[in-house]
Every structure is written in C-alpha cells, then in structure tokens.
Amino acid sequence: MPRPTRDLLRFATVGSVDDGKSTLIGRLLVDTRQLFDDQLDAVAAASAKRGVGDLDLSFVTDGLRAEREQGITIDVAYRYASTPSRKFVIADCPGHIQYTRNMATGASTADLALVVLDVASGLKEQTRRHLCIAALLGVRNVIVAANKMDSINWDRGSFDAVVADVHALAEKIGFHDVLVIPVSALQGDNVVDPSAAAPWYNGPTVLSALENSPSGAWSSQHSGARLPIQWVLRQDGGGRTYAGTLNGGGLHAGDEVTLLPQGVRTTIRSINGLRGDNTEALPGLSIDLDLVAETDAGRGDIIATAPLPQVTSEFEATICWFSDQPLRPGTRLRVKHTTRSTPARVTSVAGHLSLDTLQSLPTEELSLNDIGFVSVTCASPLVIDDYSDNRVTGSFVLIDERTNATVAAGMIGRPAFTTL
Amino acid sequence: MNDPLNMSPSPTTDNRVDSLDLLESHAIFILREVAAECERPVLLFSGGKDSAVLLHLAHKAFAPQGIPFPVMHIDTGHNFPEVLTYRDEAAQHYGVRLLIASVQASIDSGRVSDPGPMGMRNRLQTVTLLDAINEHGFDAAFGGARRDEDKARAKERVLSFRDSFGQWDPRQQRPELWHLYQGKVNPGEHLRAFPLSDWTELDVWQYIQRENVPLPSIYFAHERDVISRDGMWLAVGEFIEARPGEIVERRVVRYRTVGDASCTGAVASNASSLSAIIDEVSTSNVSERGATRADDKFSETAMEDRKREGYF
C-alpha cells in the first residue's frame, strides 16, 4: 500500500507565450503515465475536434474553452504527479504579459522554476520579466528547458548561445548553477527519455533534473520562529490558546517568546499539535500555543522568537503592480499582511525595474505589470521581516478598497540585484 | 555569494513531517482565514468523502469549541438512503447545525423545470444553491472540490470569487499569492473556498484512514442490483430503471464518488476496507469522475460550463 511521501517538490513553469510550457508539462505527464485513460482519450478527442493533430499535449493543462480556442494559457493549471522518488505539485503558468499576475500567483509558492524558452528566439523580454519575478519571489532553484531544438536541427551553436545568455542573466539576478537542457517537448526528447538527437549533450533529462533538485526551498527561512495568530481558541476550563501556522523555526514547551506588537515577553506553557503532540512544534504545521502570561493577544498579532521582527507602520517594499489603473503616490489602499489587514498608503514610488538593465529607473507612477520600489505607510503597525529572511512575515498584498480586487503583490525590502 | 536559503533545513525535508501533515495544516489555515474574514460562511456538505474530510478538518480547526458555521446539504431529492443516514449522523457527531436546501422545492416553486422522475438533477442544484446562499446571506461557501478532479477545477483559486449572479469568470480570477487569502467581497457577492484544492484522491483516502473519518457505507464493496450503461454500473431502483435490452445483474460494487443518484455510477470492486480502497485507487487507470459521473460526459467543457453558472 502506498504511504504518504516525505519528499514534495512544488514547481512552476515560467517563460514567454508560445515557447511551449504547456506542451512540455503535457509531455512530462504523458510520458510518466500520470494521466488516466479517460483523460488521455479526452485530450485526443479535443485535439481531433480542433484539427490540431492526434494529441495536442498543451490540452492536458489548457483545460478552459477559451484556452483551447485561442491556443494560449490564460490562468495557472495545477497538476499533481508522483514518481517513485518524489511527489510533485506543478503550476503551469501563462506566458502572455496580460496574465503576469497569474504567473506570479503560480510562482509565489514554488520551490523551483522550470523556465521554458524557444531556442530559436532565445531570451525574450517576457522571459526576462518572468525570471526577474521568480527571483524577486525568492525562487532559488531554476531549470531551463531550451525547447524546440528540433526546429533548429539540434544545432549545438544556437544552444550554446542561449546557454551563455541564460547564465549572464542568471548571474545578475542571483540564480546559481542554472542547468540548461536541450529539449523537444513536441517530440519528447530529453523530457522523460534521453534524446539520441544530441550526442553532444550528456546532462540529465528534465524529469531527472526535477527529481534531483532540492525540495522545500520555499519554506526555508532564516528568521526566528513566527506564529501569526489566526484564531483564539477558548479551552475547556477557561484558558485561551493561540492558533496559527508556524513558520521560520520550531518551538518547544518552555521556550521564551515575545508577543508582538504588544512587546510582551512570556513563556510557552504547552503546545497543541494536530496529531496530539504537545511539547514540540515544527515549521509548516498548524498549532496552538498556551502562554504563561495573561495577554490580550488576538488575530493579527504575532508570537515570535529571536531574532525578533520589526514593529513599524512604515516600510520600503518591492511590488508587482497588477491593476490597469496606474499606481500614483498617495493612493489609499488596504494591505493584507499575515493575518492582519489595515488601511495603507503608498507614499512614494522610488522607481521601477528596467528589464533590460536590471537597474531602477525613476518614475512618477507604476503601470500594469511594472515591478516598482515603493514606500508604504500603514494606519496601524505591522510586525514585519525582510522578505529575504521570512516569506510569510515579509510578504503582503495590496487591495482596492472599493472593488476588493488584489492590485499588488509586495515583498518587504529591496532585491539584492538592483541598486537605487 | 553565499546562498543561505538553500542551506537551511526546511520543513518538507524534516522527516517527521509528511505531505499529509502539510495538506492538513494548510486546509485548516484556509478554514480559519475564511471564518475570520467572512461574516457568514457555510460548509457545503454532500455526505461524500471529500466533504466528510472537510467537516472533519473544520472540527479540528476550531476544537475544543464547536464549528463556527453551519453545514448545508443541497438535496437533489435523488439520494442514496445510506448517504442521508450518514449525513444526519455526521452532523450530530460533529455537533454542527445542518441546513437542507431542496432541489425539489426549487422545482415545486417553478424556479427550475422538472426533468422528470428519471431525469438528472445535478445541474439544477446550481439554482437551489445560489438561492440558498442568497436567502441565508452567506458570503462564503466551503466546498470539498479538488483541483485533480477536473481540468476546469485545476484552474480555480483556493478562494474563488463569485459575482452577484453567482458566476465564476475564469478570465478574471483574483491574484492569489503565497498563503495570503483575502476574502473581502461586496454585499451580494460571495466566495467559494476550497481547502482541499491541493489534495489528490489518494491523499483523501490516506487521510481518512489515518484519522478514522467516518464515511457512508456505499464507499465499500457491497452487493447491488445494477445495469451497465455508458460504461458505468448504475444502481437499479427508485431513480434508475432498466431500459429495454438492459440486463439487471447482482454485482459486487462500490461507489468511488457520491453524487445525485440518477447520474452517479458504481465501480466493480471487492475493496471492503480502507487499505484495499487505497490499493485500488493508486493503481486505477480511470479518473474518479470519468468512472462515475454521467454529467461530465456531455461535452468537453461540461464542468467549466456548470461552474460558470455557479455550480460547486
């Protein structure tokens, strides 16, 4: 009988429209036999109906009517796969610039980015944009599939040129040891099965690279432990415990903790875990804590260990702007950060990221899909870490108060790869 | 440049935490976020395995207090009696208030037309569901849907926005980054919340086994009078009768999903224990909806079309 796995890798496909992301995922799923017979039959029937050959592999994940009609991916498809060594959660993201917010959605929880590019056209602006967003989101591991090698007759020179371009960009934005694999998703070369078409390449296939890359990088943190309180549970007998998902580090009964923003120092009396464990809590898990001190802690407060986060109502951040309406300094919005929401104002826009030079260019406002560097002032203080130290306490979204639309994704601090 | 992110130990490589632990914690996180941010949530409860797991998770999320929202069954009137018995027992077991919204009542009041005694009522549920959400003023409805069930579900957010007509617009989904679930809606609009989004069918069964989640008996192998139609075994009874030429057979079957009794098929199976079911599910060649749901076979985008109208 199969047992729950301990090894899980979440990855997102990134890259420009029409470079073959969905086809590559379709190929990966079909060649590892992840599709049920009826699903494969349905893809074949849909392909025949639209006259796109026997089996249009992109239809495995492009499941919406409009996606199949237009031959593009509009929103992220999540697929689940497992091989003997590992379980995968796959976010197949759209490449079109109009749907950049959906790509960011898919990449925000990924351990790894699988970059797909058309080897004949190389690193397009949209591919650079996606790579920058993935880097800003803190994705550290990258595999690049140089796709459509069959269209250039497996020309080694063209492949080497793409490898050089990729490495130059990767170095600038902080990706190291990026593996570039020559692939034909259409024909199945170097996806699951090694290709005979490129005897000069002796690296791994895409599947083998995915199976051997580090997992769990998304949850890696190097702050202290953080428990944003979601809910106060009243215990039988009158006590209260504070419930939430722990991140950043583990906790033990007896540990000294600080309740923020109140600044109350106290000790953990006991820990309630979901499996009946009560002395130790591990990051990633939902727990509730019984504290020794009587406090007025509630939803939105954070229980933390050293090094402690900062309590402030003003901070600098890097944001991806998702609204058609430009962002101008002074705009009033709502911020959701951990389990706390508060009115906020973007007080200044210091610049936006140039995808060509990776430098900050001065600007008065941010337009749709811009990556910008801003200052934010909140109505009440937040308990924050720099995004590079903790992705939970370092991230936020901005919300339009009238429509409730999510208009920006924010990361506290500035990326290391650009100077202002 | 050193890269501390890659060198620090991470939770998923801690060998004391497995994928079920992470799925459970994430689902509970979602349940609490929606309960905290929305005024009037409700949990949609069909009595199927996914909603059984959802109810169990809701219980764990708020224990030792009770579940802070009611559960609601959209009753097509075409039920398996074992499932109705289970529904009432489960509501009592978890101490939760059970609301029932009836498709029959929607038919009687003329909101939808009667498809006839043998007609499928699955799609009609949408009207009953949206009317009930409106009547009770619910601003969030939890559902047990999973992304691995269908290609349209694979596209849906964990918190899925519905406009004042209850419609889902797959082209205009809200960005949903990290685990920052934002559940604000204007009056008349609502959210669907799917805490089991990232669970697979196998995860659900493994969790049921680990947590001893009670289930309706029809999930386990039993003898039943069935006919073979459209590649499925359909139970002969109140809602399905044999057509000329169809042969009624006594067979050992079980249900892989539980839905409207007029369009949910059984599968031939001897699996009478959770371990046997887990073995069966992990080696199956056919998806659960492909094996058991007539309503998904009508067109290429049957689920998307229903979802756009406001279906689960």
Interface residues (C-beta under 8 A of the other chain):
Chain A: M1 P2 R3 P4 T5 R6 D7 L8 F36 D37 D38 Q39 A42 A45 A46 K49 T61 G63 L64 R65 A66 R68 I74 D75 V76 A77 Y78 R79 Y80 K87 V89 R101 N102 A104 T105 S108 T109 G138 R140 N141 G174 H176 P214 S215 G216 A217 W218 S219 S220 Q221 H222 Q230 W231 L233 R234 Q235 D236 A243 G244 T245 L274 R275 L282 P283 G284 L285 S286 R299 F322 R334 K336 H337 T339 S341 R391 V392 S395 F396 V397 I399 T403 N404 A405 T406 A409
Chain B: M1 D3 P4 L5 N6 S8 P9 S10 P11 T12 T13 D14 N15 R16 V17 D18 S19 L20 D21 L22 E24 S25 H26 I28 F29 R32 E33 A35 A36 K60 A61 F62 A63 P64 Q65 R147 D148 D150 K151 A152 A154 K155 R157 P170 R171 Q173 R174 P175 E176 L177 W178 H179 L180 Q182 K184 V185 N186 S197 D198 T200 L202 D203 Q206 S275 I278 D279 S282 S284 N285 V286 S287 G290 A291 E300 T301 E304 D305
